[in-house]
C-alpha cells in the first residue's frame, strides 16, 4: 500500500465548550453515496472527551459539510464506568439502527484510569445515541483488569466478530504511566453478551513495544486486514498492519502500512489510530497526528485500481 497524504481535516476551535480541542480516534462510516461521517472524541478544557461527528464530502473528504453542535454521546452518570470520558469504538448498522460501541473512562485512586466498552444505539441516523445500559458490555475480566476496549466489530453468518484491546498493567515513560495492552479477538451471538476471555491476535514484540491497540479490521477480497497502533517505551506512536485469512490468526506486516509521520507539521511527531474506509475505487484512511489527537484528524488516500 502507498498512501497519499491529503492533510488535516478538522480540529475543534474551542467555540463549543464541550469541544475545546482534540478529535480522538476518528472513525468513518459512509452515510450515503455523497457523505462520509467521521465520529471522534472531542475534549473539553478538562480533557474529558465526548463523541461528536464531522460530515465530509465522500468524493473529497477535505470538504466539511456539517459539524455536530452537541455531543452525539455524552459522558455517563456520576460513578458509572464512563463518567470521565467516552471515545470510539466502532459503528455498525443493524437494520435501521446504528450501534455505537464506545470506550468509557473512569478515574480511580490507585491506577490512572479504567476503560471498558459500552453500547449505545441511534434511531435517528446517527445524530444522537441512547445507552443500551449504564454498565459495560465488555467489562473487567482477568484478561483485562484495567482495559477491555472494542475497536472493530462485524457480523458474519450470524456471529458478532470483535477485535479489542485488553490489558492489566501500566508502563512508565518519562515518569508518566501509560496503559499496557495487546489486541485480542472474541465472538458473541448477539453483540451484547461476551465471554470473559478472547484469543490473542497481535502481541507485543521485543522489549520496546508496550501497547498494540485500536485495531481497525476491514475485509477486501476475503482477506482480513488490521490497522493498529504501536506504542514504544522509546516514545514512538506509529501505525502497524497485519493480515489474516480467518480473522483469528494474524501475520504482522508492518512494513506494508505505507504511511508514517511527516517531516514537519501536525503529524510530525506521531501518527496513530488509522481507520480505513472504501468509497468506490478509492480507499481513505483517517488518523490522528501529534499529541494523541490534540491536533485533530486528517486523511490519506489511495487508488484501488492501481
C-alpha positions as CSV (number, residue, x, y, z in Angstrom):
1,X,0.0,0.0,0.0
2,X,1.1,3.5,-0.7
3,X,-1.0,6.4,0.7
4,X,-1.0,10.0,-0.4
5,X,-1.5,12.3,2.5
6,X,-4.1,15.0,1.9
7,X,-3.6,16.9,5.2
8,X,-5.5,17.8,8.3
9,X,-9.3,17.9,8.0
10,X,-10.7,19.1,11.3
11,X,-9.7,20.1,14.8
12,X,-12.1,21.8,17.3
13,X,-11.6,25.5,17.5
14,X,-12.8,26.0,21.1
15,X,-16.1,27.7,20.2
16,X,-18.1,24.9,21.8
17,X,-17.2,24.3,25.5
18,X,-17.6,20.6,25.2
19,X,-15.2,20.6,22.1
20,X,-12.3,22.8,23.1
21,X,-9.7,20.7,21.4
22,X,-8.8,17.2,20.0
23,X,-10.6,14.8,17.7
24,X,-9.6,11.4,19.1
25,X,-9.8,8.0,17.3
26,X,-11.6,9.2,14.1
27,X,-14.0,6.5,12.9
28,X,-15.6,6.9,9.5
29,X,-18.8,5.4,8.1
30,X,-20.5,6.0,4.8
31,X,-23.8,7.7,5.5
32,X,-24.7,7.9,1.8
33,X,-23.1,7.9,-1.6
34,X,-22.3,11.6,-1.0
35,X,-21.4,11.8,2.7
36,X,-18.8,10.3,5.0
37,X,-19.4,10.8,8.7
38,X,-16.4,10.7,10.9
39,X,-17.1,10.2,14.6
40,X,-14.4,11.3,17.1
41,X,-13.9,12.2,20.7
42,X,-13.9,16.0,21.3
43,X,-12.3,17.1,24.6
44,X,-13.3,19.9,26.9
45,X,-10.8,22.1,28.7
46,X,-10.6,19.5,31.5
47,X,-9.6,16.9,28.9
48,X,-12.9,15.0,29.1
49,X,-14.0,13.5,25.8
50,X,-17.5,13.4,24.3
51,X,-18.4,11.8,21.0
52,X,-19.3,14.2,18.1
53,X,-19.0,14.0,14.4
54,X,-17.9,15.7,11.2
55,X,-19.7,15.1,7.9
56,X,-17.4,15.2,4.8
57,X,-17.9,15.1,1.1
58,X,-17.4,11.5,0.0
59,X,-15.7,12.4,-3.2
60,X,-13.5,15.0,-1.5
61,X,-13.1,14.4,2.3
62,X,-11.2,17.7,2.7
63,X,-14.6,19.4,2.3
64,X,-16.6,19.7,5.6
65,X,-20.4,19.6,5.2
66,X,-21.5,19.6,8.8
67,X,-20.1,19.6,12.4
68,X,-22.2,18.3,15.3
69,X,-23.2,21.1,17.6
70,X,-23.8,18.9,20.6
71,X,-22.5,15.5,21.6
72,X,-23.9,12.5,19.8
73,X,-23.0,10.7,23.0
74,X,-22.3,12.5,26.3
75,X,-20.4,11.1,29.3
76,X,-22.2,8.7,31.7
77,X,-23.8,9.4,35.0
78,X,-21.6,10.1,38.0
79,X,-20.0,7.0,39.4
80,X,-20.5,5.0,36.2
81,X,-17.8,3.4,34.1
82,X,-18.0,6.2,31.5
83,X,-18.3,9.3,33.7
84,X,-14.9,10.8,32.8
85,X,-15.0,10.5,29.0
86,X,-16.1,8.4,26.0
87,X,-14.3,7.7,22.7
88,X,-14.8,5.4,19.7
89,X,-15.2,2.2,19.5
90,X,-16.8,1.1,16.3
91,X,-20.1,1.6,14.5
92,X,-22.3,-1.0,12.9
93,X,-25.6,-0.8,11.1
94,X,-28.1,-3.3,12.4
95,X,-31.1,-3.0,10.2
96,X,-32.2,0.7,10.5
97,X,-30.4,1.2,13.8
98,X,-26.8,2.3,14.3
99,X,-24.9,0.6,17.0
100,X,-22.1,2.5,18.7
101,X,-19.5,0.6,20.6
102,X,-17.6,3.1,22.7
103,X,-14.8,3.1,25.3
104,X,-15.8,4.7,28.7
105,X,-13.2,6.1,31.1
106,X,-13.4,6.3,34.9
107,X,-10.9,7.8,37.3
108,X,-10.0,5.7,40.4
109,X,-7.5,6.2,43.2
110,X,-4.8,3.6,42.7
111,X,-4.3,3.5,38.9
112,X,-4.5,6.2,36.3
113,X,-8.0,5.1,34.9
114,X,-10.2,2.2,33.9
115,X,-11.5,1.8,30.4
116,X,-14.3,-0.7,29.4
117,X,-16.7,-0.9,26.5
118,X,-20.3,0.3,26.4
119,X,-23.0,0.2,23.7
120,X,-25.3,3.0,22.6
121,X,-27.9,2.9,19.8
122,X,-29.2,5.5,17.4
123,X,-32.6,5.5,15.8
124,X,-32.2,8.9,14.1
125,X,-29.5,8.0,11.6
126,X,-26.5,8.6,13.9
127,X,-27.2,12.1,15.2
128,X,-27.9,11.0,18.8
129,X,-27.3,7.8,20.7
130,X,-29.0,6.3,23.7
131,X,-27.2,3.9,26.0
132,X,-28.4,0.3,25.9
133,X,-27.3,0.0,29.5
134,X,-25.4,2.0,32.2
135,X,-23.0,-0.8,32.6
136,X,-20.4,-2.1,30.1
137,X,-21.0,-4.9,27.5
138,X,-17.3,-5.7,27.7
139,X,-16.4,-5.3,31.3
140,X,-13.4,-6.0,33.6
141,X,-12.1,-9.6,33.4
142,X,-8.9,-11.4,34.4
143,X,-7.5,-10.9,30.8
144,X,-8.1,-7.2,31.2
145,X,-8.2,-5.8,34.7
146,X,-7.9,-2.2,33.6
147,X,-8.8,-2.1,29.9
148,X,-11.1,-4.0,27.6
149,X,-11.9,-1.8,24.6
150,X,-13.7,-2.9,21.5
151,X,-12.4,-1.1,18.3
152,X,-13.8,-3.3,15.5
153,X,-16.9,-5.4,15.2
154,X,-18.5,-7.3,12.3
155,X,-21.4,-9.6,11.8
156,X,-20.7,-12.6,9.6
157,X,-23.1,-15.6,9.3
158,X,-24.8,-14.6,12.5
159,X,-21.6,-14.3,14.5
160,X,-20.6,-11.0,16.0
161,X,-16.8,-10.9,15.5
162,X,-14.9,-8.5,17.7
163,X,-11.3,-7.2,17.9
164,X,-10.4,-5.3,21.0
165,X,-7.6,-4.2,23.3
166,X,-7.1,-5.8,26.7
167,X,-4.5,-5.0,29.4
168,X,-3.7,-5.4,33.1
169,X,-0.7,-3.3,33.7
170,X,1.0,0.1,33.1
171,X,4.3,1.2,31.6
172,X,6.2,4.2,32.7
173,X,7.7,6.7,30.2
174,X,9.4,9.8,31.5
175,X,7.8,9.4,34.8
176,X,4.2,9.1,33.5
177,X,2.0,6.0,33.4
178,X,0.7,4.7,30.1
179,X,-1.7,1.7,29.6
180,X,0.0,-1.5,28.5
181,X,-2.2,-3.8,26.3
182,X,-2.4,-6.2,23.4
183,X,-5.0,-6.9,20.7
184,X,-7.4,-9.8,21.0
185,X,-10.4,-11.5,19.3
186,X,-13.7,-12.5,20.8
187,X,-17.1,-13.7,19.5
188,X,-20.7,-13.0,20.5
189,X,-24.1,-14.3,19.4
190,X,-25.9,-11.0,20.0
191,X,-23.3,-8.2,20.2
192,X,-24.2,-7.7,23.9
193,X,-23.0,-10.7,25.8
194,X,-19.4,-11.6,25.5
195,X,-17.1,-14.3,27.1
196,X,-14.6,-13.3,29.7
197,X,-11.6,-14.2,27.6
198,X,-10.6,-14.0,23.9
199,X,-7.7,-15.1,21.8
200,X,-4.5,-13.1,21.2
201,X,-4.3,-11.6,17.7
202,X,-1.4,-9.2,17.8
203,X,1.1,-9.4,20.7
204,X,3.9,-7.1,21.7
205,X,7.3,-7.8,20.1
206,X,10.7,-7.1,21.6
207,X,11.4,-5.1,24.8
208,X,10.4,-1.7,23.4
209,X,6.7,-2.3,22.5
210,X,4.3,-1.8,25.3
211,X,0.9,-1.4,23.6
212,X,-0.7,-2.7,20.4
213,X,-4.1,-1.2,20.2
214,X,-7.0,0.4,18.4
215,X,-7.4,-2.5,15.9
216,X,-9.4,-1.5,12.9
217,X,-10.4,-4.5,10.9
218,X,-11.7,-4.5,7.3
219,X,-12.1,-7.2,4.7
220,X,-11.3,-7.0,1.0
221,X,-11.5,-10.0,-1.4
222,X,-11.8,-12.4,1.6
223,X,-8.6,-11.0,3.2
224,X,-8.9,-9.6,6.6
225,X,-6.7,-6.5,7.2
226,X,-6.0,-4.9,10.5
227,X,-4.7,-1.4,11.0
228,X,-3.5,-0.8,14.6
229,X,-1.2,1.5,16.6
230,X,2.1,0.6,18.2
231,X,3.4,2.4,21.3
232,X,7.0,2.0,22.4
233,X,8.9,2.8,25.5
234,X,11.3,5.0,23.4
235,X,8.3,7.3,22.8
236,X,7.1,6.5,19.3
237,X,3.4,6.1,18.5
238,X,3.1,4.8,14.9
239,X,0.7,2.7,12.8
240,X,1.1,-1.1,12.2
241,X,-0.6,-3.5,9.8
242,X,-1.4,-7.2,9.7
243,X,-3.3,-9.7,7.5
244,X,-5.4,-12.8,8.2
245,X,-7.3,-15.4,6.2
246,X,-9.8,-16.1,9.0
247,X,-9.7,-13.0,11.3
248,X,-8.2,-15.0,14.1
249,X,-4.7,-15.9,13.2
250,X,-2.7,-12.8,12.0
251,X,0.6,-12.1,10.4
252,X,2.2,-8.8,11.1
253,X,3.3,-6.9,8.0
254,X,4.1,-3.5,9.5
255,X,6.4,-2.7,6.6
256,X,3.5,-2.7,4.2
257,X,1.5,0.1,6.0
258,X,2.7,2.7,3.5
259,X,2.3,5.7,5.8
260,X,4.3,7.3,8.6
261,X,5.0,10.7,10.2
262,X,5.7,13.8,8.2
263,X,8.9,15.8,8.3
264,X,7.1,18.7,9.9
265,X,3.6,19.8,10.9
266,X,0.6,18.4,12.7
267,X,1.6,14.7,12.2
268,X,5.4,15.0,12.5
269,X,5.7,13.5,16.0
270,X,3.1,10.8,15.9
271,X,0.6,9.1,13.5
272,X,-2.0,6.9,15.2
273,X,-5.5,5.4,15.2
274,X,-5.6,4.7,11.5
275,X,-9.1,3.8,10.3
276,X,-9.8,2.9,6.6
277,X,-12.9,3.4,4.5
278,X,-13.5,2.3,0.9
279,X,-15.6,4.6,-1.3
280,X,-15.9,3.5,-4.9
281,X,-12.4,2.9,-6.4
282,X,-10.7,4.8,-3.6
283,X,-9.7,3.9,-0.1
284,X,-9.3,6.6,2.5
285,X,-7.5,6.3,5.8
286,X,-8.4,8.7,8.7
287,X,-5.9,9.2,11.5
288,X,-4.7,11.3,14.4
289,X,-1.4,13.2,14.5
290,X,0.6,14.8,17.3
291,X,-0.3,14.8,21.0
292,X,-2.9,11.9,21.0
293,X,-5.3,13.7,18.6
294,X,-5.0,17.2,20.1
295,X,-4.1,18.4,16.6
296,X,-7.3,16.9,15.2
297,X,-7.6,14.3,12.4
298,X,-6.6,14.2,8.8
299,X,-6.7,11.7,6.0
300,X,-4.8,10.0,3.2
301,X,-6.0,8.1,0.1
302,X,-5.0,5.5,-2.4
303,X,-6.5,4.4,-5.7
304,X,-7.6,0.8,-5.6
305,X,-7.3,0.4,-9.4
306,X,-3.6,0.9,-9.3
